[in-house]
Amino acid sequence: MTTDSRDNSRSEENRNRADDYSAPSGNSDSASGIEAYKNPYYRYLVLGILTTVYVSNFVDRQVINVLAQYIIEDLELSDGQFGMLSGIAFAFVYTTLGIPIARWADISNRRNIIAISITIWSVMTALCGAAQSFTQLFLARFGVGVGEAGGSPPAHSIVSDIFPAEQRATALSIYSLGVYGGILVGTVGGAYLVQYFDWRTAFVVVGLPGLLLAIIVRFVIKEPPRGMAEARKDIAPPGFFKVMHFLWERKSFRHLSFACALHAFVTYGIGNFMPLFLQRVHEMPILDVGLYYGLIAGIGGLAGTFFGGWASDYMTKKTGDKSWYIWIPLVSTLLALPFALNTFLLMPTAYIAVYSYFIPVFFGGWYLAPCIASTHFLVGIRMRAMASAVLLFVLNLIGLGLGPVVTGFVSDYLTPSYGVDGLRYAMAITVLFNFWCALHYWWALKTIKQDFERAPA
């Protein structure tokens, strides 16, 4: 029997045994969690709540982009400074604090961590509206990063525990819809708020509803037992350095994490400046930016994110080859390139440019869920939150932290020579990093099968 056949047999056996999984004696919370998650409707309710939380996460993170022109004019900022506000101010603390929070999630109650995190990022987003200078807004964005650092790693861990392995990438793709759902809500809502009120009011209005979500998470979601979906016994969590050493030994993970980082470098480097590009280069009115860009980026990204997770699960189940979790992101990276370059270099009007953006943003959404699922397939059940945090550390530090900053400073450098087209050329240069990204996906493919096979049982 081949290794893939044995994996499929074990997967089927685990599904059959899942209903027989019993909690440790005397642990009533664990027992109630198992009973609750036997109901598939409750499982999807939890996934829906976590996805809504991720939408809120990205609304608070991304609303600054549609407010860019107003913030730049009010606080007298350069494109490079705005790149810092939308990138490194948030990303540095988000990535570094994500590691200890993930360790906390691997040993503690993940639901409570998520609820606390929502409260922090919601309050700090509202405080962005009170900023009177670049420094104050930088510090407020720093605070948003503190809260959002505790969102995804524990949520990834919960989703992997409540869905079986053969549905994991699809479930994670549904969760990851929050990225583009947040862009859609934040862009459309932010545009209307800044048009009829001001950019400060926009921050307050999008930030405070998160407090209600925190209450829902705390009192509706039950903490699932570790390894429940695979009917595996819980084990003591390994320490941070052991997890880091474990992941660093996997050559495939090193390439996968860097590929994800470069993928995000392009995604954030162009996405964070797209509203400003449409306003500055094509003189599109702010309400049209919110409506057209918000809908195109939101719907295209939502469709691409779901398709990437579903396609990788489907092809893996059909072929028995888990390397499809890498092939899907690789293919999407190359397909996005020509369409993205056309959007910035060739399209003559704002409306044609924004319509053409649908295709690269659709392809750009394919990568996230398969990459998270691949990372979880490489590690043990008590390492999932930490593994997600390590992946997100690399992804966000390079992608979110540097992508907008590099694009912004390249725009500052080119603007004296090319005027408003300086931003256009800066965004086109950022797109070219997809070539480098594709190379790392290709190198990850060379060892990913062997690394999947030696994952801890």
Steps between C-alpha positions, in 0.01 A plus 500: 500500500635846410556777755215705351267200524595447862437872568154473343423186700607663823292808414191283443567310820535823696167625368332180604650521846430870553160444657655255746759746624457549871620778720741446787306390803380777723538766231142617452599797280679267260205259500251779426727623222505157336123470520451847351733437207333170411228723359625614156279811518681615813837431338407729210351756738838523673675527164257776403564694821877468461474612137295803607768579757762483224289738290502744794875444532557604139250786503693656788833421335416612145259794535801730516568433131182660367560795736855545367461824303313673784752390766797598279354848441385557860820384670732609212655158442708355215412174322784335688360609836156373401662170400642480851157563655328236288794260523783489752322692780248220514705206374800519735307450823242277329768254396724505805221485757327225301766249608447518881123527452507185286694322776230615742235365259672160483478460878191703594141580401507623140147640505580736787819619331304590187237690702766704682680573173183628330442742788852643475509548123149653494582761765834587338339541158255749648793686660659544154230760443641717779853519354631852430839410350691229318651378828164473678343314210805274478463410870126437464563271202763329713225433755274353233781259421525399866135390499496336159807291584271280709238442232612254235733243666243383758222513238707288257557248779127479583401454135756220456365327811133505398534404131653173370822515299335453161276806563762713671616720212139567397410596859810718525412660166157590639670653804744681272209661316525751784798660323299612199173533689680753719640680197150516349329630815785731599542653155133559424413605854811713542435684174148595600603600851785723381279658233216591736695542824881485521784249531502519880133404524564208265752346742260529794202355313687195366681433828233489769271222361780255573412518869171322428688229309727445800194426716360257240830311479528473877148367562412306183819314403600194702869414520551174303727222628839485328517255210125436513449477122763227466387318815853532632604520862610836630867540589710752687590795276867533397686821580556789264859414414410139432226608259734746329772235467243250372375736230843629402616142441230470231652647187155511343371725779788742459418545132124493560512774764719723286279441195196604707689808618581609145143424392377728779769758411335539161143477633546767768745707297244561228176451697582759766565763232224405255244754633767774490601388147142532374459843659838650415580350160147463359318767707222261600255650758528349847149350499577324172830378644312352794228343290689375195833412659332364813270271303764388248770431760253352749310269266806402297700426813213312667456280193873439463556420866219245512602350166862456612402302810231298324719420197793382711275270708325373185818426307664339803200274557480414129871422452610407852786750458528770768748698293195665342498721810813660349415469130186712540684806643783458246265501202302797634816707548599463136149551364458829689814664356396616150155614611637705789758671277228585247289656777770749596686561172249474215146574614408856391216586742418441865199281429676273251794474742283403794301245297822342375620473861241225559716235330830553691317535832312174427823312430671674792252348745581138417807466719404560862283203602717232328813645661346501849371145449844387379659647811255313725564174315869538584455521880333333799166602647650706785723689256234639266448843655876550531557373144238747373668779697840417354354497147316828564815648656696454178201580276399822673842633594617486139164525323296744705799664669716567194264479200320835555818669629706403193219599263456833679867596501548391137203725417666789688820439303328485160247782547744791438578350157164354401244702696184311598616206286776440755249303707389305190856386424575425865202262515606332174848441643344340809306254280828365359583344838258222398782345296711462815196371690435227239857373533454431872175313441687289243783428743247407773351239266830312490481386864138555610393135455780367717431763766128415503588133550718564805246724676439391863214255546 
